[in-house]
C-alpha cells in the first residue's frame, strides 16, 4: 500500500476528497488554516488543496506542529507506526469482532488467535475505544437486528438468533435497553417470504457498473458455483461448516438487495463485510473516475463504463486457485481447467437456481490430493506443485487471503511460494486483499491496452493513476474483454 511519502500531493488529495477508508492509517492530512491533522475518512468539510500538508504517519504530523482532530481521532486509525503497536492491535481485534469472532468461537479463542489472554484483549480494546469487546459485538448485533426487523418478515425468534442473541428474552431486553422500544414495535411488514430467502440491503455510493462487475465474476467461473439469472448474480458459498447460496441485484441507485438462503441465517453477522468487499461497495466510484479521467487514454473508458468496481471474492483460496490456473494461458483455457477441478473436488449442493449445484473445493480438500489428481485435471507439474503448496499454507492458516490481512506481509508470503510471482501476487492483492493500488505491471493485456512494450514503461505510466491503479487495470481489461 502506498504511503504519503510515495504519492504526490495531488494523489493524496484525491484520497482525502474520496474519503477512501482503504488508506486509513496510511495517510494523514494537516490543514494549515486550522493547525489540525486528520485521517482520510474524516467527516469534516474537505479543505482546499493549497491548505493541505500530507504525512505518512501521525508522528510526522505532530512533529510538524499539527494537533489531532477531535472528530476523526487519528489515534484510532488502523495500521499506525510501530510505536503505536497497541493501537494497531486494538484495531485488528475490533476488525475480527466485526467479522463475528465472538459469535464464532468466543473471547478466549480470539485472544488465543492473537497470542494474548482474554484479560489483555479487554484492556487493549477498553484503552483505545472506551468500551468492552462484548459492547462492540452487542452494538453490531443490534444494528443487524434492526435491519432485519425493518427489511424482512422473519419471525422475531429468527431475527434474535440470526443477530447472535442467545434467546428471545435476551434480545428483547437488550433491544429495549438500547433503543427504548421493543423489537415488535419496530417491526414493519415486508412482502418477502422468509422461506424463499433472507433479505439483506447493502448501501453504496453510485454509480455502480453492475453488468460489467458481474460479467467479470461469472466469466472466470466454472459454471457450477456462480452465474447470472434474470439480472441477479447468484453463487454458492460456505461459511465455516454452513453451506448456502446468495442472489444479488441493485434495486435502487444506491441499494444492493442480497437474498441469502435460510441456511445462512445465523451467519449474517459474519457475511456483511465480505459481501461488501465482493461487490466493492465501499468505493467512491465518482471520485475514482474523476481521478482516472485525467488521463487521455483512460478518460473514454471511464465515460463508457462509469462506476466500474474491483471484483472481490468470498473465498480467497478459490480466487488464488483461479489466479494460478490463469498464469500465462488464456481465460478460456484456465476456466476449463477450473471447471474440472470443481466438478471433481467441489462438494455437491442443492439450490433454487439451475446449474448452480456445487461449492468450490476448500484448501483442505486440495491439500489432501496427490499431484496426479491435479495432473489429471490438466495442470502442469509445476502448477500442481504450486497449488498444493498454496493449499497447505491456507489450510493451516499460516497464510490469510482476506481483506483484513496485512497486505505487505501477505505479498511477501505469496512471493515466497514456488511458482507464484509478481503477476499472481498483485492479482490476488487486487481481488482478495482489496488493495486499490495493486497493479500487475507484467500483464500482457495491460501492456497492450496501455500501448507500451515493457513492464518498466507500464510501471512509469501507471504512476499517474495512483492511488487507484487497480481500477485503471480493470478499465483496460474491460475494454479488451480480458483479465485474470
C-alpha positions, 0 to 999 in steps of 0.5 A, a space after each residue: 500500500 502506498 504511503 504519503 511519502 510515495 504519492 504526490 500531493 495531488 494523489 493524496 488529495 484525491 484520497 482525502 476528497 474520496 474519503 477512501 477508508 482503504 488508506 486509513 492509517 496510511 495517510 494523514 492530512 494537516 490543514 494549515 488554516 486550522 493547525 489540525 491533522 486528520 485521517 482520510 475518512 474524516 467527516 469534516 468539510 474537505 479543505 482546499 488543496 493549497 491548505 493541505 500538508 500530507 504525512 505518512 504517519 501521525 508522528 510526522 504530523 505532530 512533529 510538524 506542529 499539527 494537533 489531532 482532530 477531535 472528530 476523526 481521532 487519528 489515534 484510532 486509525 488502523 495500521 499506525 507506526 510501530 510505536 503505536 503497536 497497541 493501537 494497531 492491535 486494538 484495531 485488528 481485534 475490533 476488525 475480527 469482532 466485526 467479522 463475528 469472532 465472538 459469535 464464532 468461537 468466543 473471547 478466549 479463542 480470539 485472544 488465543 488467535 492473537 497470542 494474548 489472554 482474554 484479560 489483555 484483549 479487554 484492556 487493549 480494546 477498553 484503552 483505545 475505544 472506551 468500551 468492552 469487546 462484548 459492547 462492540 459485538 452487542 452494538 453490531 448485533 443490534 444494528 443487524 437486528 434492526 435491519 432485519 426487523 425493518 427489511 424482512 418478515 422473519 419471525 422475531 425468534 429468527 431475527 434474535 438468533 440470526 443477530 447472535 442473541 442467545 434467546 428471545 428474552 435476551 434480545 428483547 431486553 437488550 433491544 429495549 435497553 438500547 433503543 427504548 422500544 421493543 423489537 415488535 414495535 419496530 417491526 414493519 411488514 415486508 412482502 418477502 417470504 422468509 422461506 424463499 430467502 433472507 433479505 439483506 440491503 447493502 448501501 453504496 455510493 453510485 454509480 455502480 457498473 453492475 453488468 460489467 462487475 458481474 460479467 467479470 465474476 461469472 466469466 472466470 467461473 466454472 459454471 457450477 458455483 456462480 452465474 447470472 439469472 434474470 439480472 441477479 448474480 447468484 453463487 454458492 458459498 460456505 461459511 465455516 461448516 454452513 453451506 448456502 447460496 446468495 442472489 444479488 441485484 441493485 434495486 435502487 441507485 444506491 441499494 444492493 438487495 442480497 437474498 441469502 438462503 435460510 441456511 445462512 441465517 445465523 451467519 449474517 453477522 459474519 457475511 456483511 463485510 465480505 459481501 461488501 468487499 465482493 461487490 466493492 461497495 465501499 468505493 467512491 466510484 465518482 471520485 475514482 473516475 474523476 481521478 482516472 479521467 485525467 488521463 487521455 487514454 483512460 478518460 473514454 473508458 471511464 465515460 463508457 463504463 462509469 462506476 466500474 468496481 474491483 471484483 472481490 471474492 468470498 473465498 480467497 483460496 478459490 480466487 488464488 486457485 483461479 489466479 494460478 490456473 490463469 498464469 500465462 494461458 488464456 481465460 478460456 483455457 484456465 476456466 476449463 481447467 477450473 471447471 474440472 477441478 470443481 466438478 471433481 473436488 467441489 462438494 455437491 449442493 442443492 439450490 433454487 437456481 439451475 446449474 448452480 449445484 456445487 461449492 468450490 473445493 476448500 484448501 483442505 480438500 486440495 491439500 489432501 490430493 496427490 499431484 496426479 489428481 491435479 495432473 489429471 485435471 490438466 495442470 502442469 507439474 509445476 502448477 500442481 506443485 504450486 497449488 498444493 503448496 498454496 493449499 497447505 499454507 491456507 489450510 493451516 492458516 499460516 497464510 490469510 487471503 482476506 481483506 483484513 490481512 496485512 497486505 505487505 506481509 501477505 505479498 511477501 508470503 505469496 512471493 515466497 511460494 514456488 511458482 507464484 510471482 509478481 503477476 499472481 501476487 498483485 492479482 490476488 492483492 487486487 481481488 482478495 486483499 482489496 488493495 486499490 493500488 495493486 497493479 500487475 505491471 507484467 500483464 500482457 493485456 495491460 501492456 497492450 491496452 496501455 500501448 507500451 512494450 515493457 513492464 518498466 514503461 507500464 510501471 512509469 505510466 501507471 504512476 499517474 493513476 495512483 492511488 487507484 491503479 487497480 481500477 485503471 487495470 480493470 478499465 483496460 481489461 474491460 475494454 479488451 474483454 480480458 483479465 485474470 
